[in-house]
Amino acid sequence: MKWTNFSARSRLLILGVTLIIATNAVVIAGVIYNRSGKPESVLRLSQRELPLPYEWQGSHENSGIALNINWRVLDARVDNLNGYGSRKLQWLDQVKMAALGFNTALHENSDDFQGKEQLSKEVYLVLEMDGLAHKQAVEYAKQHLAVEGALCTASPCKKEFLERTESARKDLEREEHESSRLFVVDAGLDEVSLRAAHPDSSQYAIVRGKISPHWSQSNLKKPIFSGYISNLSINGIDVPSNFHPVLKPLIEARRIRERDTQGIDKATPFEVTVAFGKRLEPWVTDVSAKAIAK
């Protein structure tokens, strides 16, 4: 039968199927290429860096399980220990932003710089697992507790200081045993240079992510140009079905604990080995529910 004898609907259907097959072939080829050869890096992450999904996401027998990457940035201010929120950080200053290709020209006229918007830019980011950044975060939490404890000692009868000290103590406990130890610690335009600066591929992974520019001005001073990390190009990691039997009981156990303790939950320890390939895309190579050191 000639092509001209097909109806328009049939031709569209054939073209659609062909497009789907071609698209899937490209995706599969990309996955194969990414995982070929030796991984660019391999990190061992825990429930602190890859929290379990909510119960409904893994409740059906054939449903997938995806673990979101819980990454952080370090802000040296004691009053912002976790570095969440806008994802601003001290090392992403004007000099660093210039090296990343942003226009950092300052303008005395505030009306001038406020109108100069620049688009976000995709760059290479360095993830550090349980390294110096986390140690500094723990140290900041200890300093914060010391400050609040000193105020409480000086005014032992004031409920406010007792509550602030207790809050600081809990912050330190979370930092030492619960909060993510995965920090973005560097950014650049050249993957090779970043790897040379952070050679340990078992502690540092290079990924892609977006950085956005930020202008700020206060107390009639010159405007300051800095940046913040908008997002990583990969925020979630699909868990292969052969590892589902390890994680699904943990998801169900958490659901039961949340029900019985009115939403209060302690994360069940588990460990996931994540490899990053030639395209800097991650995949899971192993999952273990064994207790691990925190």
C-alpha positions as CSV (number, residue, x, y, z in Angstrom):
1,M,0.0,0.0,0.0
2,K,1.3,3.4,-1.0
3,W,2.0,6.1,1.6
4,T,-0.5,8.3,-0.3
5,N,-3.3,5.8,0.5
6,F,-2.9,6.3,4.2
7,S,-5.2,8.7,5.9
8,A,-3.8,11.9,7.5
9,R,-4.6,10.4,10.9
10,S,-2.6,7.2,10.1
11,R,0.4,9.2,8.9
12,L,0.4,11.3,12.1
13,L,0.2,8.1,14.2
14,I,3.1,6.5,12.3
15,L,5.2,9.7,12.7
16,G,4.3,10.0,16.4
17,V,5.4,6.4,17.0
18,T,8.6,6.9,15.1
19,L,9.3,10.0,17.1
20,I,8.8,8.2,20.4
21,I,11.1,5.4,19.3
22,A,13.7,7.8,18.2
23,T,13.5,9.8,21.4
24,N,13.7,6.7,23.6
25,A,16.7,5.5,21.6
26,V,18.5,8.8,22.2
27,V,17.7,8.6,25.9
28,I,18.9,5.1,26.2
29,A,22.1,5.9,24.3
30,G,22.7,8.8,26.7
31,V,22.3,6.5,29.7
32,I,24.7,3.9,28.2
33,Y,27.3,6.6,27.5
34,N,27.0,8.2,30.9
35,R,27.5,4.8,32.6
36,S,30.3,3.6,30.4
37,G,33.8,3.2,31.7
38,K,34.8,4.3,35.2
39,P,32.5,6.6,37.1
40,E,33.6,10.2,37.4
41,S,32.9,10.0,41.1
42,V,31.2,7.7,43.6
43,L,29.6,9.0,46.9
44,R,28.2,7.0,49.8
45,L,25.1,8.9,51.0
46,S,22.7,8.2,53.8
47,Q,19.2,9.1,54.8
48,R,20.5,12.5,55.8
49,E,21.4,13.3,52.2
50,L,18.7,11.2,50.5
51,P,15.6,11.3,52.6
52,L,12.9,8.8,52.0
53,P,9.9,9.8,49.8
54,Y,6.5,10.1,51.4
55,E,4.5,6.9,51.8
56,W,2.2,7.5,48.9
57,Q,5.0,7.7,46.4
58,G,6.2,4.2,47.2
59,S,3.0,2.5,48.3
60,H,2.0,0.8,45.0
61,E,3.6,-2.4,44.0
62,N,4.8,-1.2,40.6
63,S,5.5,2.4,41.5
64,G,9.0,3.8,41.3
65,I,11.0,5.3,44.2
66,A,13.0,8.5,43.7
67,L,15.2,9.9,46.4
68,N,15.7,13.7,46.4
69,I,19.2,15.1,47.0
70,N,19.3,17.1,50.2
71,W,22.1,19.5,49.5
72,R,23.2,22.6,51.4
73,V,25.5,25.6,51.3
74,L,27.5,26.9,54.2
75,D,26.8,30.4,55.5
76,A,29.4,31.4,58.2
77,R,26.8,33.5,60.0
78,V,26.0,31.8,63.4
79,D,22.4,32.9,63.0
80,N,21.9,31.0,59.8
81,L,23.5,27.6,60.5
82,N,21.8,25.5,57.9
83,G,22.2,27.7,54.9
84,Y,18.7,27.0,53.6
85,G,16.4,29.5,51.9
86,S,17.9,31.6,49.2
87,R,21.0,29.4,49.0
88,K,23.3,32.5,49.3
89,L,26.9,31.8,50.4
90,Q,30.0,33.8,51.1
91,W,32.4,32.4,48.6
92,L,30.1,33.2,45.7
93,D,31.2,36.9,45.9
94,Q,31.8,39.5,43.2
95,V,35.2,38.1,42.2
96,K,33.9,34.5,41.9
97,M,30.8,35.7,39.9
98,A,33.1,37.6,37.5
99,A,35.1,34.3,37.0
100,L,31.9,32.6,36.1
101,G,31.2,35.1,33.4
102,F,28.7,37.4,35.0
103,N,28.8,41.2,34.5
104,T,29.8,42.5,37.9
105,A,30.1,46.2,37.0
106,L,28.9,48.3,39.9
107,H,26.9,51.5,39.5
108,E,26.7,54.3,42.0
109,N,23.1,55.1,41.0
110,S,20.8,52.6,42.7
111,D,18.1,53.0,40.1
112,D,20.6,52.0,37.5
113,F,21.8,48.7,39.1
114,Q,18.3,47.6,40.2
115,G,17.2,47.5,36.5
116,K,20.2,45.4,35.4
117,E,18.8,41.9,35.5
118,Q,21.0,39.0,34.3
119,L,19.8,35.5,33.5
120,S,20.8,32.5,35.5
121,K,23.7,30.5,34.1
122,E,24.4,26.8,34.2
123,V,27.9,26.0,35.6
124,Y,29.7,23.1,37.2
125,L,29.2,22.8,40.9
126,V,31.2,20.7,43.4
127,L,29.4,18.6,46.0
128,E,31.4,17.8,49.1
129,M,30.3,14.9,51.2
130,D,31.0,15.0,55.0
131,G,34.0,17.3,54.6
132,L,35.3,20.6,55.8
133,A,32.0,22.4,55.2
134,H,30.1,20.1,57.5
135,K,32.7,20.3,60.1
136,Q,32.4,24.1,60.0
137,A,28.7,23.9,60.3
138,V,29.0,21.8,63.4
139,E,31.5,24.3,64.8
140,Y,29.2,27.2,64.1
141,A,26.4,25.3,65.9
142,K,28.7,24.8,68.9
143,Q,29.6,28.5,68.9
144,H,25.9,29.4,68.8
145,L,25.2,27.1,71.8
146,A,28.1,28.6,73.7
147,V,26.8,32.1,73.2
148,E,23.2,31.3,74.2
149,G,24.5,29.3,77.2
150,A,26.5,32.2,78.4
151,L,23.4,34.5,78.1
152,C,21.4,31.9,80.0
153,T,24.0,31.7,82.8
154,A,24.1,35.5,83.1
155,S,20.3,35.6,83.4
156,P,19.2,32.2,84.8
157,C,15.7,33.3,85.7
158,K,14.7,34.4,82.3
159,K,12.6,31.9,80.4
160,E,13.6,33.4,77.1
161,F,17.2,32.5,77.5
162,L,16.4,29.0,78.7
163,E,14.4,28.4,75.6
164,R,17.0,29.9,73.3
165,T,19.7,27.7,74.9
166,E,17.5,24.6,74.5
167,S,16.8,25.5,70.9
168,A,20.6,25.9,70.2
169,R,21.3,22.6,71.8
170,K,18.8,20.9,69.5
171,D,20.3,22.7,66.5
172,L,23.7,21.2,67.4
173,E,22.2,17.7,67.9
174,R,20.6,17.9,64.5
175,E,23.7,19.2,62.9
176,E,25.8,16.3,64.3
177,H,23.3,13.5,63.7
178,E,20.5,14.4,61.3
179,S,21.2,17.3,58.9
180,S,22.6,16.7,55.5
181,R,26.4,16.6,55.2
182,L,26.3,17.2,51.4
183,F,27.5,20.8,50.6
184,V,28.1,22.8,47.4
185,V,31.6,24.1,48.0
186,D,32.8,25.4,44.6
187,A,31.7,26.4,41.2
188,G,33.4,26.8,37.8
189,L,33.2,26.8,34.0
190,D,35.8,24.0,33.5
191,E,35.1,20.5,34.8
192,V,38.8,19.5,34.5
193,S,40.0,22.4,36.6
194,L,37.4,21.7,39.3
195,R,38.4,18.1,39.5
196,A,42.1,19.1,39.8
197,A,41.1,21.3,42.8
198,H,39.0,18.6,44.4
199,P,40.7,15.3,43.4
200,D,39.1,12.9,45.8
201,S,36.3,11.4,43.8
202,S,34.9,9.5,46.8
203,Q,34.2,12.8,48.6
204,Y,33.7,15.3,45.8
205,A,31.2,15.0,42.9
206,I,30.9,17.4,40.1
207,V,27.4,18.2,38.8
208,R,25.7,20.9,36.8
209,G,23.6,23.5,38.3
210,K,22.3,27.1,37.9
211,I,23.7,30.2,39.6
212,S,21.7,33.4,39.7
213,P,23.1,37.0,40.2
214,H,22.0,39.2,43.0
215,W,22.4,42.9,43.6
216,S,22.1,44.4,47.1
217,Q,22.5,47.8,48.6
218,S,22.2,49.0,52.2
219,N,23.0,52.1,54.3
220,L,23.5,54.1,51.1
221,K,26.7,52.2,50.3
222,K,27.8,51.1,46.8
223,P,25.7,48.2,45.5
224,I,27.2,44.7,46.0
225,F,27.1,42.0,43.4
226,S,27.0,38.4,44.5
227,G,25.2,35.2,43.5
228,Y,23.2,32.3,44.8
229,I,22.7,28.7,43.7
230,S,19.2,28.4,42.1
231,N,19.2,24.6,41.7
232,L,21.1,21.5,40.7
233,S,20.4,20.0,37.3
234,I,19.6,16.7,39.1
235,N,17.5,16.9,42.2
236,G,16.2,13.4,42.3
237,I,17.7,9.9,41.8
238,D,15.6,7.0,40.6
239,V,16.1,3.8,42.6
240,P,16.3,0.6,40.5
241,S,13.5,-1.9,41.2
242,N,15.9,-4.5,42.5
243,F,16.6,-2.2,45.5
244,H,13.0,-1.5,46.2
245,P,12.7,-4.4,48.7
246,V,15.3,-2.6,50.9
247,L,13.6,0.8,51.0
248,K,9.9,0.0,50.9
249,P,9.8,-1.5,54.4
250,L,11.6,1.6,55.6
251,I,9.0,3.8,54.0
252,E,6.2,1.8,55.6
253,A,7.9,1.8,59.0
254,R,8.2,5.5,58.8
255,R,4.5,5.9,58.0
256,I,3.6,3.8,61.1
257,R,5.9,5.8,63.3
258,E,4.5,9.1,62.0
259,R,1.0,7.8,62.7
260,D,1.8,6.6,66.2
261,T,4.0,9.6,67.2
262,Q,1.8,12.4,65.7
263,G,4.2,13.2,62.9
264,I,7.5,13.0,64.9
265,D,10.0,10.7,63.2
266,K,13.6,9.7,63.4
267,A,15.0,8.7,60.0
268,T,15.8,5.0,59.6
269,P,19.5,4.6,58.9
270,F,20.4,3.4,55.4
271,E,23.1,3.9,52.9
272,V,23.0,4.5,49.1
273,T,26.0,4.3,46.8
274,V,25.6,6.8,44.0
275,A,27.9,6.9,41.0
276,F,28.2,9.9,38.7
277,G,29.1,9.2,35.1
278,K,30.6,10.9,32.0
279,R,27.6,13.2,31.7
280,L,27.8,13.9,35.5
281,E,24.4,12.2,35.9
282,P,23.9,10.0,39.0
283,W,22.6,6.4,39.3
284,V,22.3,4.1,42.3
285,T,24.7,1.1,42.4
286,D,23.9,-0.2,45.9
287,V,21.4,0.3,48.8
288,S,21.9,-1.0,52.3
289,A,19.7,-0.7,55.4
290,K,22.5,-1.5,57.8
291,A,23.1,0.9,60.6
292,I,25.9,3.3,59.6
293,A,28.0,5.8,61.5
294,K,26.5,9.3,61.7
